[in-house]
Amino acid sequence: MTDHLGNLCEFLSRTSFEDLPSPVIQRGRQVTADTIAAIVGGSAEPEVLALTESMAQGSSGKSTVLGSGKKLQAGTAAFLNGTAGTFLEMDEGNQFCQGHPAIHVLPAVLACTQSQELDGRQFLLALVLGYEVGSRIGIGATIRKSMHPHGTWGTVGGAVAVAKLAGATPREFRETINVASTLGLGTSRQTMLQGGTVRNSFAGVSGQMAVMAWDMVRAGFNGEHDGLSTIWGSVLSENWDPVALTEELGTRWEIARNYFKRHSCCRYCHGALDVLARICADTDFQVSDIDKIKVETYSLAAQLNDRSPRNTLAAKFSVPFAIASTLVNGHSGLASFTWEAIGRDEIMALASRVEVVEDKTLTAMVPDYRPARVKISLKDGQLLEGFTRTNRGDSEDPYTQDVLTEKFFELTTRVWPSAAAEAVFAAAMRIERLGDVDTLTGPVTVPLS
């Protein structure tokens, strides 16, 4: 039998920065900038501010907590940055693994690159390889439908990245993967559907465990022979296909198949919002003209059917609320998913008239596509309808660099002055030329009023 895990570990050990194709390097730059922006933007949220202050008490280290500028131990910084980066639902993702690899990997890479005083090339290589492994586990696993993917395979991806920074051998990579495979969380999908904000910490825990996994291996701890097959074959997943670990390895790079987000909500809402944007651009109507709205979509998106979300997290995982708030506010940015938006009677009344249903023919198109059909019935009997197979930002319909740049400054200037944000963005766009990564971490500051 083919030892797919062994072959993967050989690949991880021998791959150098020079082996990365130019498009992968460019996507790595974009992912770095985008993920930093999501973290910095999220660092301004009150829960993150309070948690950072609490965890920083009496602590110090070399790794930066983005936004606050505090320097803490690598594992703590990775936890806080990973947690902040999920709060706004603006972090990138990968449709094929049905999750968000970068927010699990980058916080650990940044923390360890700083603590070990490594350079930008080492940072970028570790990010790409950690992203690769986390994504491939997600592709090979059929995660249980009751689980949330955050905090699961991302722990392994982060640990691989940390091991690469340390120059791990194939044997050490295997041990790190086996140890990290058992350090992921048993997560609940209901946290996102019900607005349980503990969910925002799952990626942070992965970053922290990624740092710890390598420390454990270096100290002599070991795992089972093939932890991935056990965890993803019988514990967290319904099926496990180890072939996914090596299929087109070195020629198909998962980071190059990622997506970026522009709507400030769960990716499963995006197809409907993209259709809505086209309908609004093509037809002149008022919110008061709407009788009801029906969204037909795939199964995962159809679960996001809460018409009365209880908090901002639940609002980001509600198709009815996303549709209603976008129509009332005229956009799907940060301001459409705030406590103020939840408190607006006009938005909640419209959300109550949005129906979300599964279309099994659309479910069959996943994961290659993320389809949605929107039907808006007006009070005068007119029906406005639109359909999409893909989400904007997918590799099939990518955002331009101008759009991604605009997003970066929109998020980072919640906390940083414009000049500081510009310096970080410029550094991210030439990361492989940085002698150190401190310029990626921004100033020591407090959120702007």
Stockholm file with secondary structure:
# STOCKHOLM 1.0

chainA/1-449         MTDHLGNLCEFLSRTSFEDLPSPVIQRGRQVTADTIAAIVGGSAEPEVLALTESMAQGSSGKSTVLGSGKKLQAGTAAFLNGTAGTFLEMDEGNQFCQGHPAIHVLPAVLACTQSQELDGRQFLLALVLGYEVGSRIGIGATIRKSMHPHGTWGTVGGAVAVAKLAGATPREFRETINVASTLGLGTSRQTMLQGGTVRNSFAGVSGQMAVMAWDMVRAGFNGEHDGLSTIWGSVLSENWDPVALTEELGTRWEIARNYFKRHSCCRYCHGALDVLARICADTDFQVSDIDKIKVETYSLAAQLNDRSPRNTLAAKFSVPFAIASTLVNGHSGLASFTWEAIGRDEIMALASRVEVVEDKTLTAMVPDYRPARVKISLKDGQLLEGFTRTNRGDSEDPYTQDVLTEKFFELTTRVWPSAAAEAVFAAAMRIERLGDVDTLTGPVTVPLS
#=GR chainA/1-449 SS CCCHHHHHHHHHHHCCGGGSCHHHHHHHHHHHHHHHHHHHHHTTSHHHHHHHHHHHTTCCCSEEETTTTEEECHHHHHHHHHHHTTTTSCCCBBTTTTBCHHHHHHHHHHHHHHHTTCCHHHHHHHHHHHHHHHHHHHHHEEECTTSCSTTSHHHHHHHHHHHHHTTCCHHHHHHHHHHHHTSSCCCCTHHHHHTCGGGGGHHHHHHHHHHHHHHHHHHTCCCCTTHHHHIIIIISEEEECGGGGTTTTTTSCGGGGCBCCCSSSCGGGHHHHHHHHHHHHHCCCCGGGEEEEEEEECHHHHTCCCSSCSSHHHHHTCHHHHHHHHHHHSSCSGGGGSHHHHTCHHHHHHHTTEEEEECHHHHTTTTTCCCEEEEEEETTSCEEEEEESSCTTSTTSCCCHHHHHHHHHHHHTTTSCHHHHHHHHHHHTTGGGCSSSGGGSCCSCCCCC
#=GC SS_cons         CCCHHHHHHHHHHHCCGGGSCHHHHHHHHHHHHHHHHHHHHHTTSHHHHHHHHHHHTTCCCSEEETTTTEEECHHHHHHHHHHHTTTTSCCCBBTTTTBCHHHHHHHHHHHHHHHTTCCHHHHHHHHHHHHHHHHHHHHHEEECTTSCSTTSHHHHHHHHHHHHHTTCCHHHHHHHHHHHHTSSCCCCTHHHHHTCGGGGGHHHHHHHHHHHHHHHHHHTCCCCTTHHHHIIIIISEEEECGGGGTTTTTTSCGGGGCBCCCSSSCGGGHHHHHHHHHHHHHCCCCGGGEEEEEEEECHHHHTCCCSSCSSHHHHHTCHHHHHHHHHHHSSCSGGGGSHHHHTCHHHHHHHTTEEEEECHHHHTTTTTCCCEEEEEEETTSCEEEEEESSCTTSTTSCCCHHHHHHHHHHHHTTTSCHHHHHHHHHHHTTGGGCSSSGGGSCCSCCCCC
//
